[in-house]
């Protein structure tokens, strides 16, 4: 068997990959090596056609097409529930952005429970900012601390990511749920949905993004999950007409509809929902357990190559070492991470992501990432660092993206 | 000159219409006669290509395409500002839904001013429901009354439509602004944008929809307007990462960016924004003054034919009689409006809209509606009513749409 540092090892893994053919379901070019699918996933080949079908319906059937469209956010939500999220029918809705959904569910949770709001200091910015704003508006204490360290009877709401956007750490959902049993827990599944198996059966609230591992495109609509038993108790702060009972009676006062649709606000984005459907179908077809099995091997290869090649060059692993404790991306820390990322993109044909302060983040979506992509990217990375081929770049962060 | 009841009259108006060729810029079939463009505008022929270009960017440039996309919501906002809204650069943003934008701006306004919230009892439902929810959450009095009858020193916020979704009444923006000078006025421009000239130079806040007269498609992103001088004082309640200063520094606390982008929440929907751009370009090319001139003639023809044909059959005009006081749609009231609308759609090849309790609403978007469309539709309508060709339909509202 070839050593991990031999390309033949990666080639053998690709040859044995039962999901290898899914790469052809996406618009792919061999160059550059794209390792930022956890920022923006690739374009599925089925998406333009699906959008064209919706455009055709719009053009020909006009307002009459709404009879088919109106249930799409819930129908695609059910598909996500079954194939991606481990939820039941009627618990997931495609709507708005992750930010707006987070706001809606967090606000609803604070209506229900007195007490503090807890969000980790390393949470994704939008989560921290939304909760900061809500806590201030409600006169609640905001604790920017590790949720597991601070839970207790005086906490209303805990918000955390199942997979950390920086380190890629995958937390134990059941353990967190158990530890925070006095608070409502609002999960951000943005870096988890489509990357790791999720079981929401014990979860109350969740939101997440569809343009990462669900490949629904730039700014595609997000999803929200509300446990069925909790739905009647919760009210969205944004009382829009799509959440209204008997919507087209247009009655004088707001009365939320039964079910998860009560968390709708305005008119749902039909083209965007169609793109989410394509992404969810691909995950359903590949099956999340198989995706996870491949993903663990992909990140393991990256970690092994880091250990063999990069650690001696001053890198440090920024992700958990145990495959079971990380999602589908790996962070490699280096003091020159910013310039190294720039050089990778501009000179080495590798697209990683930079995350402050010092992380080269490598997203390895198992639907279309090959093992040789990981091998080639890390090979190029080590050569670039050995040659100091980043040293002439401006160290200032002109515009961090 | 032909009488208004002669089809030749309508034909002559079409022959003299300087905007007639714009109809070819949309996906159109001659049948059915579509008079519901104020619910969902037609598909511009340029839209599929524009979306294909964005899909190509996504597929090929991947996350790198964000360097071009990130300013689109503001750039298309500027186009709307100049061509549609009578606003200045940097005052308009394409974002979220009308409902969410209304919530953001109304909430920000209530932070600034103490006092009651006033919204007309006939306002579009989402406006009433959103303000009802905000007033309750803030402990403010909600007055569901005519804004002009109830303003005064104790009012924080007045919300009203420039063009009423039911009657089509066009209110005098300057007069309302003057009468409500102690309150902030939040305009809903959904039935006005692209239909009537708008001058926001004396306005503080506005929101509106792009899937009606701006033809951006089902659930397309909405716009918001905030007067430049007011922007530094206002803070969105939904503190999302796209409204954050130095967004990608991902700092510990939320600090809104300068400018209208502070009213962003999550990641903007890039495909949707592209569709808004196409719609705004068409209005810009046709020029809103020319569109308005044609629109007044279209609605005048509908009113004249109503008077000649329909009033004797029990109809009543539900819209202002003076062209200057109405937008681009006309409401015709009849006790059997619901069954008449069903029969028009199912038996007469005319698509109107029904609005409770008794309105047949005819939307006449001047970009693609011909004078003969108005003539033919009203001719079919009168024949249908004379023949009582609706009388066998179930009078129950199975599902009002």
Interface residues (C-beta under 8 A of the other chain):
Chain A: X27 X29 X34 X36 X39 X40 X42 X43 X47 X48 X51 X52 X54 X55 X58 X59 X60 X62 X63 X64 X65 X66 X67 X69 X96 X97 X98 X99 X100 X103 X121 X124 X125 X126 X128 X129 X130 X132 X133 X134 X137 X144 X209 X211 X217 X218 X219 X220 X221 X222 X237 X238 X239 X240 X241 X242 X244 X246 X247 X248 X249 X250 X251 X252 X253 X254 X265 X266 X267 X268 X269 X270 X271 X272 X273 X275 X345 X351 X353 X355 X356 X397 X399 X400 X401
Chain B: X27 X29 X34 X36 X39 X40 X42 X43 X47 X48 X51 X52 X54 X55 X58 X59 X60 X62 X63 X64 X65 X66 X67 X69 X96 X97 X98 X99 X100 X103 X121 X124 X125 X126 X128 X129 X130 X132 X133 X134 X137 X144 X209 X211 X217 X218 X219 X220 X221 X222 X237 X238 X239 X240 X241 X242 X244 X247 X248 X249 X250 X251 X252 X253 X254 X265 X266 X267 X268 X269 X270 X271 X272 X273 X275 X345 X351 X353 X355 X356 X397 X399 X400 X401
